[in-house]
Amino acid sequence: SKRGFSVRSFGTGTHVKLPGPAPDKPNVYDFKTTYDQMYNDLLRKDKELYTQNGILHMLDRNKRIKPRPERFQNCKDVFDLILTCEERVYDQVVEDLNSREQETCQPVHVINVDIQDNHEEATLGAFLICELCQCV
């Protein structure tokens, strides 16, 4: 959005999953949970861990953008371009789009850019995605 693009962010799963104390112990939230509630929950659970891994910083940034996460499958807005950062998410988006009743018949481009889910890769991925959007 800093580069002048209209940007929205969505989840595609049934719940919001954030890293937990171990890979098999994620923090799971309903999409109705606000970023502020998630932030306070993780702060209470282990402030040091979630500060160190960047999750509290991410939630703080997110809550300044919108109150809570949004689920893609619940949004019926029209998009020109949809970018995903994981093949599984790409598959979920395409599956959902194909299952919808066509109303406008407006085409949408769906592109996947595989990015590892960590702060460093996300930062690099953001620059790549921005460059891709400028080319499109």
N, C-alpha and C positions, 0 to 999 in steps of 0.2 A: 504494500500500500504506500510505502514511502517513495516508491518510484512512479506513482500515479495510476496504479492498477486498482480496479475494484476487486477486493479480495474477501473471500469468506472461507471459513474453516469448519470442517465437519468430522465427526466420527462415523464409522459404519457398523460397529459392533452392536451388541444388545446392551452393553454396559460400557462405562468409561473405566479403562484399566490403566493405572499408573504403577510404575515400579515400586516394589515393596522391599522388605529387608532381605529377601532371597528371590531368585528367579521364579520359583514355584509358589511364591506368596505375594502376588500383586495386591495393590489396594484397588478395590472394585467399588464403583459408585454408579448410581442411577443417573440418567441424563438430566433428571430434575434437580440434582445436587448442584449448588452454585460453586463457582471457583473459590469463593470466599470460605464456604463450608469445607471444601476439600483442603484448602490451605490450613485452616485452623485444626482440622482433624490430624493432618500430617505433622503440624507443629507440635501438637499434643503427644503424638506417638513417638517421634524421634527427630527433634529439631536439627540435631547435628547431621544425621544421615541425609535428610531431605534437603538440607542446605548444601551439603557437600556434593550430592549428585545433581543439583540444579533444579530439582522438581519444585521447590518453593519459589525460586526465581521465575520459572516458567508459569506457575499458577498466578503469581503476582502480576506478571505481564498480561496474562490472559484475562484476568478479572478487570483490567483497565480497558479491555477491548469490548467485552460482552459479559453478561452476568453468569452464563453457564454454557457448557458444551451443547452443540446441536448435532442431531443425528441426520445424516444425509437422506436416509429413506423417508424421513418425515417432512422434508422440504420439497415443495413443488415449484420452486422458482425456476426460471429459465436461465441457462448458462450457455455461453459461447465456448468456453474451454474449462475442462475439469482436469486438474492435475492430481495424481496420487503419488505416494512415496513408498508404496509397497505393493507387490504383485497381488497379494491376497485382497487388499483394499480395492485395487483396480478391478479385480474379478467381481467383488461385491457391488461396486458402482455400476459396472456394465450390466450385471444381472438385474439390478434394480431398474435401470433405465429401460432395458428390454422388456421388463414385466409391466411397465406403466402403459396406461391407455394414452395413445398419441393425441394431443390436443392441438399443438401448434405446428407439428411436423418440422420444426426448426432443427437443423442439425446441430450437434454438439461434438466437439473433439474431446476425447478422453485419452490422456497421455500418462504413462507411468514413468517416473524417474525413481529408481530404487535408491533409497537413502537409509543407511544404518541409523537406528534409533538412539543416537547419542548427540550431545550438544555440539561437538566439533563437526561431525558429519552433517548435522542439520544446518549449521552455519554455511558450510561449503555448498550444500544442496540448495540453500536459499539463493545463493549467487547464481548457480547454474539454472535454476528455475526462472529467475528474473531475466537472465540472458535469453532463455528459450522464449519467454513471453514477449520480449522485445523483438525477437526474430519473427514470431507469429504475427 
